[in-house]
């Protein structure tokens, strides 16, 4: 059974950078697409960035140019480098995985990112 384990996150001042990492415990077709979502208090969970094992990527408009997703297919990991952080980026960030583009069937436990002004 594949599990997603996240690391990173924490408290950062606006304008700073943070890196989130996600490791899948096993390799399978269920991690063909890996990504990051976030959920702020009182808001719905939203896509931040996603990347396929073949290198296709997609980003939320609000993070384009500031966040970069990367993958190591051999290690089955997906990292999110976040720069120029804003207070609006404050949320719980969840690693995700799925077998095909647009489908998520695995979630990590979530990691808190707080950006102070």
C-alpha positions, 0 to 999 in steps of 0.5 A: 500500500502506497503512503505519502509522507510530507516534510518541510513547512513551518513559519516564514516571513513574507518574501521568504522561501520554504521547501516542501518534500513528499516521499511515496513509500512505494512505487506504483502506477498510483504515483504517476502524477504527484502534486501539492494542494493547499487548504486555508481556513474556511476555504476549499482545498485547491490545486497548487502544483502538479507534475507527471512522471513524464514532466508535464506540469500545471500551476495555480495562477496565484503561484506561477513564477513563485513556486516550482514543483520537481520530481525524482522518479527514481526515489518517487519524491515530489518537492515544492520550492516556494519563493516570494511567499505571501501571507495569502500562501498560509495554509495546510499543504497536502501532497497528492498522487494519482494514476492519471492526470486529473485524478487524485486517490492518495493524500498525505497528512498535510503540513502547515505553512504560515507566512507572516507579514 
